Amino acid sequence: MKLVGFSSLQGLKYALTSAATFSLNLLIVWFCGNILDIFYLAAVTIGFTAETTFLYVLNRAWTFRGVTGTTVGVGYARAWLVALSTLALILGVEWLLVGILGMHYLLARVLVAPIAYAWSLFWDGTFTFGVFRVTR
């Protein structure tokens, strides 16, 4: 199997937008957890919600500009479907690392980020923006 329509430039742009929005996510998670004293899974969800919206806007405007196979509304709805599956993945691993293994919640969030990045890149490229397709 291989991805058709994927370019390394898109991969780099996706990585840069993801890094920028993940930084915002971590700041929000830290603020919610340490300043507002919100439960860590709720803090992760709040940060992720902000990150998802900014990531969609940046990727639509920059990473996949001019090559998207969807309208803004359809793409945003699809982005949220991908985001919800990604959030379930993040919360599950976060709960395992923090709730079971006793790791600090911010360290756990950083460790799950590469898994979430790969998952999101594949599904955003194929489903949200309709740019990639899988062939044999």
C-alpha positions as a printed NumPy array, in Angstrom:
array([[  0.   ,   0.   ,   0.   ],
       [  1.126,   3.519,  -0.677],
       [ -0.226,   7.05 ,  -0.401],
       [ -0.868,   8.787,  -3.7  ],
       [ -1.032,  12.579,  -3.742],
       [  1.164,  13.052,  -0.687],
       [  4.198,  15.317,  -0.988],
       [  7.017,  15.76 ,   1.485],
       [  6.348,  19.503,   1.388],
       [  2.803,  18.854,   2.61 ],
       [  4.215,  16.587,   5.303],
       [  6.595,  19.335,   6.425],
       [  3.851,  21.961,   6.414],
       [  1.552,  19.631,   8.36 ],
       [  4.336,  19.045,  10.899],
       [  4.917,  22.798,  11.31 ],
       [  1.225,  23.621,  11.733],
       [  0.856,  20.691,  14.119],
       [  3.831,  21.847,  16.192],
       [  2.469,  25.385,  16.41 ],
       [ -1.034,  24.322,  17.39 ],
       [  0.287,  21.64 ,  19.759],
       [  2.255,  24.355,  21.558],
       [ -1.007,  26.248,  22.018],
       [ -2.616,  23.01 ,  23.206],
       [  0.079,  22.444,  25.849],
       [ -0.214,  26.01 ,  27.078],
       [ -3.979,  25.634,  27.47 ],
       [ -3.62 ,  22.224,  29.167],
       [ -1.033,  23.64 ,  31.58 ],
       [ -3.211,  26.689,  32.329],
       [ -6.344,  24.614,  32.859],
       [ -4.555,  22.014,  34.979],
       [ -2.305,  24.244,  37.071],
       [ -4.07 ,  27.603,  37.293],
       [ -7.748,  26.604,  37.024],
       [ -7.218,  23.215,  38.73 ],
       [ -9.302,  21.361,  36.133],
       [ -9.114,  17.537,  36.012],
       [ -6.313,  16.505,  33.638],
       [ -8.524,  14.683,  31.102],
       [-10.857,  17.695,  30.893],
       [ -7.836,  20.004,  30.499],
       [ -6.518,  17.812,  27.67 ],
       [ -9.939,  17.925,  25.983],
       [-10.129,  21.73 ,  26.202],
       [ -6.627,  22.148,  24.77 ],
       [ -7.342,  19.661,  22.025],
       [-10.554,  21.469,  21.043],
       [ -8.703,  24.756,  20.542],
       [ -5.887,  22.989,  18.694],
       [ -8.286,  21.242,  16.297],
       [ -9.938,  24.446,  15.113],
       [ -6.658,  26.286,  14.585],
       [ -5.088,  23.252,  12.907],
       [ -7.96 ,  22.966,  10.432],
       [ -7.79 ,  26.66 ,   9.52 ],
       [ -4.005,  26.616,   9.073],
       [ -3.991,  23.389,   7.067],
       [ -6.814,  24.56 ,   4.812],
       [ -5.138,  27.929,   4.207],
       [ -1.537,  26.738,   3.908],
       [ -0.752,  23.007,   3.921],
       [ -3.44 ,  21.884,   1.471],
       [ -4.26 ,  25.242,  -0.152],
       [ -5.63 ,  24.857,  -3.653],
       [ -5.631,  21.059,  -3.609],
       [ -8.41 ,  20.203,  -1.181],
       [-11.19 ,  18.014,  -2.455],
       [-13.806,  19.383,  -0.041],
       [-15.685,  22.583,   0.728],
       [-14.888,  24.5  ,   3.924],
       [-18.009,  23.271,   5.735],
       [-17.63 ,  19.628,   4.721],
       [-13.916,  19.746,   5.48 ],
       [-14.491,  21.236,   8.941],
       [-17.133,  18.605,   9.76 ],
       [-14.774,  15.873,   8.582],
       [-11.939,  17.431,  10.571],
       [-14.047,  17.046,  13.694],
       [-14.747,  13.389,  12.935],
       [-11.011,  12.828,  12.631],
       [-10.445,  14.945,  15.737],
       [-12.882,  12.926,  17.823],
       [-11.155,   9.674,  16.882],
       [ -7.801,  11.292,  17.653],
       [ -9.1  ,  12.607,  20.98 ],
       [-10.291,   9.109,  21.937],
       [ -6.809,   7.799,  21.148],
       [ -5.139,  10.585,  23.144],
       [ -7.432,  10.25 ,  26.165],
       [ -7.04 ,   6.48 ,  26.231],
       [ -3.256,   6.602,  26.197],
       [ -3.226,   9.602,  28.554],
       [ -5.423,   7.714,  31.037],
       [ -3.14 ,   4.678,  30.802],
       [  0.047,   6.689,  31.318],
       [ -1.3  ,   8.983,  34.049],
       [ -4.073,   7.015,  35.719],
       [ -2.414,   3.594,  35.681],
       [  1.328,   4.268,  35.435],
       [  1.376,   7.513,  37.469],
       [  3.148,   9.669,  34.865],
       [  2.764,  13.477,  34.954],
       [ -0.087,  14.503,  32.642],
       [  1.955,  17.002,  30.59 ],
       [  4.729,  14.458,  29.964],
       [  2.107,  11.909,  28.942],
       [  0.543,  14.426,  26.545],
       [  3.916,  15.043,  24.908],
       [  4.59 ,  11.302,  24.578],
       [  1.26 ,  10.582,  22.88 ],
       [  1.695,  13.491,  20.422],
       [  3.671,  11.589,  17.725],
       [  1.041,   8.834,  17.635],
       [ -1.732,  11.402,  17.352],
       [  0.227,  13.276,  14.663],
       [  0.604,  10.209,  12.423],
       [ -3.045,   9.239,  12.892],
       [ -4.261,  12.763,  12.133],
       [ -1.99 ,  13.282,   9.112],
       [ -3.256,  10.121,   7.466],
       [ -6.952,  10.786,   8.135],
       [ -6.813,  14.531,   7.433],
       [ -5.018,  13.927,   4.152],
       [ -7.337,  11.153,   2.99 ],
       [-10.677,  12.051,   4.56 ],
       [-10.778,  15.689,   5.729],
       [ -9.088,  17.303,   2.753],
       [ -9.399,  14.49 ,   0.209],
       [ -5.835,  14.988,  -1.033],
       [ -4.295,  11.542,  -0.45 ],
       [ -5.595,   8.16 ,  -1.456],
       [ -4.33 ,   4.697,  -0.61 ],
       [ -3.456,   2.338,  -3.472],
       [ -1.975,  -1.125,  -3.683]])
